[in-house]
Amino acid sequence: MQKKSTPAKRPQPLKKTQRKIIMQVLDKHFIPYISNQDIQTRIDALASQINEDYAGKKSFVYRYT
């Protein structure tokens, strides 16, 4: 029986005081919307969930060349 996963809580946008211009291309300025730490935390949670879902199962990779 698979356990139900709870939906991940969406990260909140950074406050104006936390935003920094990280890149400029021509006249465009880019600021972070989601922090690197929030992205990495979500990646780790997804990886953990995938590992749990496939624990004890044989993996099969098909490669067409």
C-alpha positions in Angstrom: 0.0 0.0 0.0 1.4 3.3 -1.0 1.4 6.1 1.5 -0.1 9.3 0.5 2.3 12.2 0.2 1.3 15.6 1.4 1.6 18.4 -1.1 4.8 20.4 -0.6 4.4 23.9 0.8 5.3 26.5 -1.8 8.1 28.8 -0.8 7.2 32.4 -0.3 8.8 35.1 -2.5 11.7 36.8 -1.0 11.0 40.1 0.9 12.2 43.2 -0.8 15.0 43.6 1.7 16.3 40.1 0.9 16.3 40.6 -2.9 19.6 41.4 -4.5 20.3 42.0 -8.2 22.3 39.0 -9.2 22.6 39.5 -12.9 22.2 42.2 -15.5 21.8 41.5 -19.2 21.7 44.7 -21.3 19.0 46.8 -19.6 17.4 43.9 -17.7 18.0 43.1 -14.0 17.3 39.7 -12.6 16.5 39.1 -8.9 15.9 35.8 -7.1 12.3 34.8 -6.6 13.1 31.5 -4.8 16.3 31.1 -2.8 18.9 28.5 -3.6 18.3 26.9 -0.2 14.5 26.5 -0.9 15.2 24.9 -4.2 17.8 22.5 -2.7 15.4 21.6 0.1 12.7 20.7 -2.4 15.2 18.7 -4.5 16.3 16.7 -1.4 12.6 16.0 -0.5 11.8 14.8 -4.0 14.9 12.6 -4.1 14.0 11.1 -0.7 10.4 10.4 -1.9 11.7 8.8 -5.1 14.1 6.6 -3.1 11.3 5.5 -0.8 8.9 4.8 -3.7 11.5 2.6 -5.4 13.1 1.0 -2.4 13.5 -2.8 -2.9 12.6 -2.6 -6.6 14.8 -3.4 -9.5 15.4 -0.6 -11.8 15.3 -1.0 -15.6 16.8 1.4 -18.0 16.1 1.1 -21.7 18.6 2.8 -24.0 17.8 3.2 -27.7 20.7 4.0 -29.9 
